């Protein structure tokens, strides 16, 4: 770098390094299957290998790129790996990565329409495409946030605003308010607990409703809880059923829950962050019955629509309620066109917003509706296939239904008394090997293995590999 050069990297140098970066990424996508799924480094080892302070003078970018190979790659857990089956197996597509590159280059902050017209209008367009693909009514309007945690928090804030409690002006402290109640299933995602904490409702406002043997919220139990709270002087506010719960991907009966919400005038927010992408598949749409009656719905294309993290979509029947809760226009942000355009900053706590719609636009255009359906359909087929192996084996058992692409099961060989310890050992040994990655939950008190299918590169041979690993570790003696 020249001493008197105050500009950016020269264009020709950018072009040369850019080609090298794309080549590196292409090689990475091609070879990722050969890498350990989970990083094999020890905690703190990357930190120790990095300088304690920033360089005084700029370095050649070749050296930076070399250190990606030397230092960063060994510390990466590969979420796009076809043998990554833990948590929810999310997977970025290469075309989505292209979208991120353009987003970074444009570096727009989509606060106002005029600061990012392309972002504002493409977002409305691509979310309407997705709405149609999911079979949602035309009066649902979408907004993009980063994660489902943020989407759900905004939905609860909108529900609170609709309750006419004047929270926006007077807040929740220093005055008398009834206990506000949010209802969800006992298998709800922890983001709902955090939303209650963040909004000042407190975790005592969150009431978790009993589930049936299929891990689905029981509508009768919900109704009883609401009546009990009303009799106690509490204020029911919002019900959050889940389609595709985190532990088991179970489906709460949204249609029956919607009946209850309508009876008591409660906000209905459907959390389908994981499974929402499956609504585009015709034979899976029955799982989403009742969603058309919701006040808001969250789905995350970064979970199962091959879009790089992060991109969460919140659809609202009346998005103006979100604006009523959050719009605050400082003098320096006032414009003459605000009555005729949609300014993203008006619909949440964030002012500047990334051009996230671009990568989703790339993904939908490249794969098309049919291509996306085919990939999700194949993932569900693979999950059912794996479940059939579990069901046919005397050494394993299923612990939950498989409505989508998540399988909950455990090893159960004869002669073993402590199955929890056995299954935890199996999971830890497979994960430590780098050959595959599984996660766990607890169902009815049982340590349960979770296999998630979601990588855009996953094939049947990868599940067969994992099945062989499970079988071998089930029969093996514990390692020292």
C-alpha positions in Angstrom: 0.0 0.0 0.0 1.4 3.4 -1.0 2.2 5.9 1.8 0.1 8.7 0.2 -2.8 6.5 -1.0 -5.9 7.6 0.9 -8.4 5.8 -1.3 -9.7 2.2 -1.5 -7.9 -0.8 -2.9 -7.1 -0.1 -6.5 -9.7 -1.5 -8.9 -7.3 -3.8 -10.7 -6.1 -5.2 -7.4 -9.7 -5.7 -6.3 -10.4 -7.5 -9.5 -7.4 -9.8 -9.0 -8.2 -10.6 -5.4 -11.9 -10.9 -6.2 -11.2 -13.7 -8.6 -9.1 -15.4 -6.0 -11.8 -15.1 -3.4 -14.5 -16.5 -5.7 -12.1 -19.4 -6.6 -11.5 -20.0 -2.9 -15.2 -20.1 -2.2 -15.9 -22.4 -5.1 -13.1 -24.7 -3.9 -14.7 -24.5 -0.4 -18.1 -25.6 -1.6 -16.5 -28.4 -3.6 -14.4 -29.7 -0.7 -16.5 -28.9 2.4 -17.6 -32.6 2.7 -14.0 -33.6 3.3 -13.6 -31.2 6.3 -14.6 -32.0 9.9 -18.1 -30.9 10.5 -17.3 -29.4 13.9 -14.2 -27.3 14.4 -11.5 -29.4 16.0 -9.6 -26.6 17.7 -9.4 -26.1 21.5 -11.1 -23.1 23.1 -8.9 -20.0 23.0 -6.4 -21.4 20.4 -7.4 -19.1 17.6 -7.2 -16.1 19.9 -3.7 -17.2 20.9 -2.6 -17.4 17.3 -3.7 -13.9 16.5 -1.6 -10.7 17.2 -2.5 -8.9 20.4 -2.9 -5.5 18.5 -3.7 -4.3 15.0 -1.0 -3.9 12.4 0.5 -0.4 12.2 0.8 -0.6 8.4 -1.5 -2.2 5.9 -0.7 -5.7 4.8 -0.9 -7.2 1.4 -4.3 -8.9 0.9 -2.6 -12.1 -0.3 -1.3 -12.5 3.3 -4.8 -11.9 4.7 -6.3 -14.5 2.4 -3.6 -16.9 3.3 -4.5 -16.6 6.9 -8.1 -17.4 6.1 -6.7 -20.9 5.2 -4.2 -21.1 8.0 -6.2 -19.6 10.9 -9.8 -19.1 10.2 -10.8 -22.3 8.3 -9.7 -24.7 11.1 -11.9 -22.7 13.5 -15.0 -22.9 11.3 -17.9 -25.2 12.1 -19.3 -25.9 8.7 -23.1 -25.3 8.8 -23.4 -26.0 5.0 -21.7 -29.4 5.5 -23.9 -32.3 4.2 -23.1 -34.2 7.4 -24.3 -31.3 9.6 -27.5 -32.7 11.1 -27.7 -30.8 14.4 -30.0 -28.0 15.6 -31.8 -27.0 12.4 -29.6 -27.9 9.5 -29.6 -24.6 7.6 -27.8 -24.2 4.3 -26.7 -21.2 2.3 -26.7 -21.7 -1.5 -23.8 -20.3 -3.6 -26.2 -18.1 -5.5 -27.3 -16.6 -2.1 -23.7 -15.9 -1.4 -23.6 -13.8 -4.6 -26.5 -11.8 -3.3 -24.6 -11.1 -0.1 -21.6 -9.9 -2.1 -23.8 -7.3 -3.9 -25.4 -6.3 -0.7 -22.0 -5.6 0.9 -20.8 -3.7 -2.1 -23.9 -1.5 -2.3 -23.7 -0.9 1.5 -27.2 0.7 1.6 -28.9 1.6 4.8 -32.6 1.1 4.1 -34.0 3.5 6.7 -35.9 5.7 4.2 -37.2 4.8 0.7 -35.0 7.5 -0.8 -31.9 6.2 0.9 -32.4 2.7 -0.6 -35.2 2.6 -3.2 -34.0 -0.7 -4.6 -34.0 -2.3 -1.2 -37.5 -1.0 -0.3 -39.2 -2.0 -3.5 -37.4 -5.3 -4.0 -38.3 -6.3 -0.4 -42.0 -5.7 -1.0 -41.9 -7.6 -4.3 -39.9 -10.6 -3.2 -41.9 -11.0 0.0 -45.1 -10.9 -2.0 -43.7 -13.7 -4.2 -43.0 -15.7 -1.1 -46.4 -14.9 0.4 -48.0 -16.3 -2.8 -45.8 -19.4 -2.7 -46.8 -20.1 0.9 -50.5 -19.7 0.1 -51.0 -16.7 2.5 -53.8 -14.2 1.8 -53.2 -11.1 -0.3 -53.8 -8.8 2.7 -50.6 -10.1 4.4 -47.7 -7.6 4.1 -44.2 -8.5 5.0 -41.1 -6.9 6.5 -37.6 -8.3 6.8 -35.7 -8.5 10.1 -32.6 -10.5 11.0 -33.9 -13.4 13.1 -37.1 -14.9 14.3 -36.3 -13.6 17.8 -36.6 -10.1 16.5 -39.6 -10.8 14.3 -41.5 -12.4 17.2 -40.6 -9.5 19.6 -42.0 -7.0 17.1 -45.2 -9.1 16.7 -45.7 -9.1 20.5 -45.0 -5.4 20.6 -47.7 -4.9 17.9 -50.1 -7.0 20.0 -49.4 -4.8 23.0 -50.0 -1.7 21.0 -53.4 -3.0 19.7 -54.4 -3.5 23.4 -54.5 0.4 23.8 -52.4 0.4 26.9 -50.6 3.6 25.9 -47.3 1.7 26.4 -45.6 3.9 23.8 -46.0 7.1 25.8 -46.3 6.0 29.4 -44.3 2.8 29.4 -44.9 -0.1 31.8 -43.2 1.2 35.0 -44.4 3.7 37.5 -48.1 2.9 37.0 -50.6 0.2 37.6 -51.2 -2.4 34.8 -52.7 -5.9 35.0 -50.4 -8.8 34.3 -50.2 -9.2 30.6 -50.3 -12.8 29.3 -48.6 -14.4 26.4 -49.5 -18.0 25.7 -47.4 -20.6 23.9 -46.7 -24.3 24.0 -44.3 -25.9 26.5 -42.1 -26.7 23.5 -41.8 -23.1 22.3 -38.5 -21.6 21.1 -36.6 -19.7 23.8 -36.8 -16.5 21.7 -40.3 -16.0 23.0 -39.1 -16.0 26.6 -36.4 -13.4 25.5 -39.0 -11.3 23.7 -41.0 -11.1 27.0 -37.8 -10.1 28.9 -36.8 -7.5 26.3 -40.3 -5.9 26.1 -40.5 -5.5 29.9 -43.3 -8.0 30.2 -41.1 -10.4 32.2 -41.0 -14.2 32.1 -43.9 -14.4 34.5 -46.1 -13.0 31.7 -45.4 -16.1 29.6 -47.7 -19.0 30.2 -46.7 -22.3 28.6 -49.6 -24.6 27.7 -49.6 -28.4 28.1 -49.0 -30.5 25.0 -50.4 -33.9 23.9 -48.4 -37.0 23.2 -47.5 -35.6 19.8 -46.0 -32.5 21.4 -48.8 -30.3 20.1 -50.5 -27.6 22.1 -53.8 -28.7 23.6 -56.5 -26.1 22.6 -58.7 -27.0 25.6 -55.8 -26.4 28.0 -55.2 -23.0 26.3 -58.9 -22.1 26.8 -58.8 -23.1 30.4 -55.7 -21.0 31.0 -57.2 -17.9 29.4 -60.4 -18.2 31.5 -58.4 -18.7 34.6 -56.3 -15.6 33.9 -59.3 -13.5 33.2 -60.9 -14.5 36.5 -57.7 -13.6 38.2 -57.8 -10.1 36.7 -54.9 -10.7 34.3 -55.0 -9.5 30.7 -54.6 -12.1 27.9 -52.7 -10.5 25.0 -51.3 -12.9 22.5 -51.1 -16.6 21.6 -48.1 -18.0 19.8 -48.7 -21.5 18.3 -45.7 -23.1 16.5 -45.6 -25.0 13.2 -42.3 -26.8 13.4 -41.3 -26.7 17.1 -37.6 -26.6 17.8 -37.4 -29.9 19.7 -39.6 -32.1 17.5 -40.9 -30.0 14.6 -44.4 -30.7 15.9 -47.4 -28.7 14.6 -49.7 -26.9 16.9 -53.4 -26.9 15.9 -53.5 -23.3 14.6 -57.1 -23.4 13.3 -58.5 -24.5 16.7 -56.3 -21.9 18.4 -57.5 -19.2 16.0 -61.1 -19.9 17.2 -60.1 -19.2 20.8 -58.1 -16.0 19.8 -61.2 -14.7 17.9 -63.4 -15.4 20.9 -61.3 -13.4 23.2 -59.9 -10.9 20.7 -56.3 -12.0 21.2 -53.4 -11.4 18.8 -52.5 -14.7 17.0 -48.8 -14.9 16.1 -47.7 -18.1 14.3 -44.1 -19.1 14.8 -43.1 -21.1 11.7 -39.5 -19.9 11.6 -38.1 -23.3 10.6 -41.0 -25.1 8.8 -42.5 -22.1 7.0 -40.5 -22.8 3.9 -42.3 -26.1 3.6 -45.6 -24.3 3.1 -44.6 -23.9 -0.6 -44.8 -27.7 -1.0 -48.4 -28.7 -2.0 -48.6 -31.9 0.0 -47.3 -30.2 3.1 -49.7 -27.2 3.1 -52.2 -29.0 5.3 -49.9 -28.5 8.2 -50.4 -24.7 7.8 -54.2 -24.7 8.1 -55.3 -21.7 10.1 -52.4 -19.5 9.2 -54.6 -17.4 7.0 -56.4 -16.4 10.2 -53.3 -15.2 12.0 -52.5 -11.6 12.8 -48.8 -12.2 12.2 -46.5 -15.0 11.0 -42.7 -15.4 11.1 -40.7 -17.6 8.7 -37.0 -17.7 8.2 -35.7 -18.3 4.6 -32.3 -18.6 6.1 -33.4 -21.8 7.8 -34.7 -23.9 5.0 -34.9 -21.8 1.8 -31.2 -21.9 1.0 -30.7 -18.2 1.8 -27.5 -17.1 3.7 -28.0 -16.1 7.3 -29.6 -13.7 8.3 -33.1 -13.2 6.9 -36.4 -13.5 8.9 -39.7 -12.5 7.4 -42.6 -11.2 9.5 -46.0 -11.1 7.7 -48.8 -9.1 9.3 -52.4 -8.8 8.5 -52.2 -5.1 9.5 -48.7 -3.9 9.2 -49.8 -0.4 10.2 -50.1 -1.6 13.8 -46.3 -2.1 13.7 -45.8 1.4 12.4 -48.1 2.7 15.1 -45.9 1.0 17.7 -42.5 2.0 16.4 -42.6 5.0 14.0 -40.5 7.9 15.3 -39.2 10.3 12.7 -36.5 12.7 13.7 -36.2 16.0 12.0 -33.2 15.0 9.9 -35.2 12.0 8.6 -38.3 13.9 7.6 -39.1 13.8 3.8 -41.7 15.2 1.5 -42.6 11.7 0.2 -43.3 9.8 3.4 -47.0 9.7 2.8 -46.5 7.9 -0.6 -43.6 5.5 0.2 -42.8 2.8 2.7 -39.9 3.7 5.0 -38.5 0.5 6.6 -37.4 2.4 9.7 -41.0 2.9 10.7 -41.7 -0.8 11.4 -39.2 -1.7 14.1 -36.5 -0.7 16.5 -33.8 -0.7 13.8 -33.0 2.5 11.9 -30.6 1.4 9.1 -31.6 -1.9 7.5 -29.5 -4.1 5.3 -30.4 -4.9 1.7 -31.4 -8.5 2.7 -34.1 -8.9 0.0 -31.4 -9.1 -2.7 -30.1 -12.6 -1.7 -33.6 -14.0 -1.4 -34.4 -12.6 -4.9 -31.3 -14.3 -6.2 -32.3 -17.6 -4.6 -35.9 -17.6 -5.8 -35.0 -16.6 -9.3 -32.2 -19.1 -9.7 -34.0 -22.2 -8.3 -37.6 -21.2 -9.2 -40.6 -22.3 -7.2 -40.3 -25.8 -8.7 -36.7 -26.2 -7.8 -37.2 -25.0 -4.2 -40.1 -27.4 -3.8 -38.1 -30.3 -5.2 -35.3 -29.7 -2.7 -37.5 -29.4 0.4 -39.5 -32.4 -0.8 -36.3 -34.4 -1.1 -35.2 -33.4 2.5 -38.5 -34.7 3.8 -38.1 -37.9 1.9 -34.6 -38.4 3.4 -35.9 -37.8 6.9 -38.7 -40.3 6.5 -36.2 -42.8 5.1 -33.9 -42.4 8.1 -36.9 -42.8 10.4 -37.8 -46.0 8.6 -34.3 -47.3 9.5 -34.8 -46.4 13.1 -38.2 -48.1 13.2 -36.8 -51.3 11.6 -33.9 -51.6 14.0 -34.2 -53.4 17.3 -31.5 -51.2 18.7 -33.2 -47.8 18.2 -36.6 -46.2 18.7 -38.5 -43.2 17.4 -39.6 -40.6 20.0 -41.7 -38.2 17.9 -43.5 -38.0 14.6 -41.8 -36.7 11.5 -44.0 -34.0 9.8 -41.0 -32.3 8.1 -37.3 -33.1 8.0 -36.4 -33.6 11.6 -36.1 -37.0 13.2 -36.2 -37.5 17.0 -34.9 -40.9 18.1 -32.6 -42.7 20.5 -30.5 -45.8 20.8 -32.2 -48.6 22.8 -30.0 -51.7 22.7 -30.9 -54.6 25.0 -29.0 -54.9 28.2 -28.4 -51.2 28.8 -30.0 -49.7 31.9 -28.9 -46.0 31.5 -30.1 -45.1 28.0 -29.6 -41.3 28.6 -25.9 -41.8 29.3 -25.6 -44.1 26.4 -27.2 -41.7 23.9 -25.2 -38.7 25.2 -22.0 -40.7 24.8 -23.0 -41.7 21.2 -23.7 -38.1 20.3 -20.6 -36.7 21.9 -18.3 -39.3 20.3 -19.8 -38.8 16.8 -19.6 -35.0 17.1 -16.0 -35.1 18.4 -14.9 -37.3 15.4 -15.8 -34.5 13.0 -17.6 -37.1 10.8 -21.1 -35.8 11.5 -22.9 -33.5 13.9 -26.1 -34.3 15.9 -27.8 -32.3 18.6 -30.3 -33.4 21.3 -33.4 -32.5 23.3 -35.3 -34.1 26.1 -38.7 -35.6 25.4 -40.8 -36.9 28.3 -37.5 -36.8 30.3 -35.6 -39.0 27.8 -32.3 -37.9 26.3 -33.3 -37.7 22.6 -31.1 -37.5 19.5 -32.1 -35.0 16.8 -31.3 -35.5 13.1 -32.1 -32.5 11.0 -31.9 -32.7 7.2 -31.5 -29.3 5.5 -28.1 -29.0 3.7 -28.5 -28.2 0.0 -25.7 -30.7 -0.6 -27.1 -33.6 1.5 -27.7 -36.9 -0.2 -28.9 -40.3 0.9 -25.3 -41.5 1.2 -24.7 -39.0 3.9 -27.6 -40.3 6.0 -26.4 -43.9 5.4 -22.9 -42.8 6.7 -24.5 -41.4 9.9 -26.6 -44.5 10.4 -23.5 -46.6 10.2 -21.7 -44.4 12.7 -24.7 -44.6 15.1 -24.8 -48.4 14.8 -21.1 -48.7 15.4 -21.1 -46.4 18.4 -24.2 -48.1 19.9 -22.4 -51.4 20.0 -18.9 -50.0 21.0 -17.6 -50.0 24.5 -17.3 -46.5 26.1 -14.0 -44.8 25.3 -11.7 -43.9 28.2 
